[in-house]
Amino acid sequence: MPQAQPTHQLGLFDAVTPRRFLHTARGLTTLREAARACNRCQVATRACQTVFGQGPEDARVVFVGEQPGDEEDLTGTPFVGPAGRVLEDALAQVGINRRRVYVTLAVKHSNWEARGRRRIHRAPQAQDVAACRPWLEAELAAIKPQMLVCLGVTAARALLGASFNMRVEHGRPSASIWAPWTLCTWHPTEHWQSVADGTSPHELAFMEDLRTVAAQLHRLEAA
């Protein structure tokens, strides 16, 4: 599986605002405070706030999603909108306590455009992912998870490379530079939409992949 390299190896950390925190900080609290001031991308000018990750710093598993939706943008908390509710229900079904995992996003600001009074969600652009990636790397460096789960193509390609193919590679655990056990699956939004549309392929694959995650997590906890 191709893997993207840490941006500190590519010289991108120096472009982060404020850069001193990424060079010195190891705690999530300090990183979260620093990320609030980040304005490296154009999306930051439209978003209400930076949406940083949430969860215990000693979490064994980190779930990485795409970008904030409306509810996440307004609250500053990841996975509290429709996709978050799908994820929480799915984790409960497979026996994973969400309070014991760390959840975060590949892009920290909500990307949207106004249409009348409505805010229309837009997919993140490559430059947005690149701008936020040092923050994601810093989170992973602080937590040092034993397991990493990428939710959706955006998260998978941000960390594993632009050639990642979700249809072919989802549900296949492998080692990565980010965690010794890494797995990718569909984003909860795709699962939710497949259920709403009356289709099942993504739903079945998503739940089966999460059962694989749960089995590995339970093995680690029992060791």
N, C-alpha and C positions, 0 to 999 in steps of 0.2 A: 504494500500500500504506500503510495507517495505521501510524503509528509512535509508540510510547510516548516521552515526553520524559524527559531525564535528571532524576533525582530532586533534583539540586542546584538545578534550576530550580523544583522544586516545594517546596523548603524541607525536605526529608526528611533531608538529611545531618546536621542538628543533632541528630536523634534517634538517630543511630548510636552504638554503643558499641564502642571508644572513638573519639569523633568527631574528636579532633585529628589522628589519622593520615590520615583521609580528606581533610582540608583541606590537609595539607602533604606527605604521602608520595607519591612517584612510583615507587618501586621495589617490585617484587613481594615481595621478601623481607620488607620492613617491613610491607607490607599483610598478608601471610600471618601474621606474628606478631601483628599487631593483631587479625585476625579470630578468632584462637583465644579471645579474651576476649569475643566477641560473645554476648550473651544476649537479643537483642531479641525473639525469638519463643519461644513455649511449646515448640516442637519441640526447642530447644536443651537443655532440661532432661532430655529422654529420650535424646538422641544421645550417643554416646561422645565425640565430638569434632567440631570444625569440619573440613569437607573442602574445602580451598581448591584452586585450579587448579594445574596442573603443566605445565611446558614452558618453552622458551626465551623470554626477555623480548623478543627481536627476531623472534619468529615472525611469518611473513607471514599465517598463518591461525589463527583461534581457533575451536574447536568448543565449543559450549555445550550441555550436556545438561540433565537434569531435576533430580534430587536423588540423594544417596548411597543405595546399597543396603547390605545387611549387610556385605559385604566392604569396601566403601568406608568405612563407618562405623567398622569395626574397625581398618583400616589407616591411615585419614586420607588416602587417595590416590584421586583420581577415576578412574572407568572401569577398575577392576581385577576386577570381578565378571563375570557372564555377558554383560551388555551390552558391557562393555569388551573382552572377548575377541572378540565379534562385530565390534565397531568396528575393532579392531586387524587382524583377518583381512581385513575389507573394505577398509581402507586399503591393506594390502599388495597386495591384488588389483588395485587401481587405480593402484598405483605411488606412494603417498604414504607417506613415512617418518614414523611417529608421533613419533619423537624430535625432529622438526623442526617440529611443530605444538604449539599450546597447547590443552589440554583443561580445561574447567572446568564448573561446574554453576550452574544458576539459583538453586537452593536449596542452602545449605551444610551443612544438618543433616539427618540421616535421620529420616523421619517413619514411625513404626511403632507398633503396639500389641501387647501380649503376649497370646497365647492358649496357656495352659499354658507349655510350654518354648519355644514357637515365637514368633518375631517376625514379625508380618504387616505387609508393606509397605502403606503408605497413600499415596494421591496427595496431593501438596502442596496446601495451601489458598492462596487469593489473598493472605491476610495473611502467609503464610510467604514467598511470592514477593516481596511488597513489602518485607518486613523484610530480605531478603538482597540485594535489587536494588542498593543502593548499593555493596556489595562487588563485585558483577559489573561495575558501571559503573567502579569504580576499577581493576579489572583491565584493562578495555578501554582506559581512559585511559592506563594505564601502558604497554601494549603498542602501542597505535595500529595495529591490524592492517589490512592491505590487504584481507583477506578475513574474513568471518564466516559460520559455518555453524551454524544453530540445529537441534539434534537433538530433534525432538518438539514438540508443541503448547505445553507449558509454557514451554520456552525461547523459542519464537517469540513467544508472546503477552507474555512478560515484557519483551521488547525491541522488539517491533513493534506491540503493541497488542492489546487483548482481542478484537477482531473478526477476527483472523487466522484464515483457513480453510485448514488443511493440505491437504485433498483438492484444493482449487482452486489453491493458490498454491505447493505444493512444487515444487522443481526450477526455479523461475523466478528467475534472478539479477536483482538490482536494487540500487540505491544506498540506503543508510540513513545515519542520523546516527552509526552505530557503525562502519561500514566502507564504503568506496566500492563494494565488491562483497559482496553479502549474499545468502545462499541458505538456504532451510529444507528439511528433509527429515524423514522418519520417524525416530523414536528407534530405536536398535539393538534395544531390547527388543521393539518391535513387529515388526521384521524377524525377530528370533529366534523369536518366537511364531508368526509366519506360516509359517516353515519347519517348526517342530515340529508345527503343525496340518496340514501338507501343502498349504497354500495358497501362492500366489506373488505376488499383486498388490503387497504391501508390499515383498517381497524384490526384485522387479524394479525397482520405483520407487526404492527405497533405493540399489541399486547403480548405477542410471542417474544418479541425482542425484550420487552420489559421483564418477562419471566426469566429470560436468560440473565438479565442484570440482577434480578432478585436472588437467583440461585447462587451467583458468584458472591454477592454481598453477604448472604447468609453463611457461605463457606468461610469468608474472611472473619466474620463475627464469631464463628464457632471455633476458629483456630486458636 
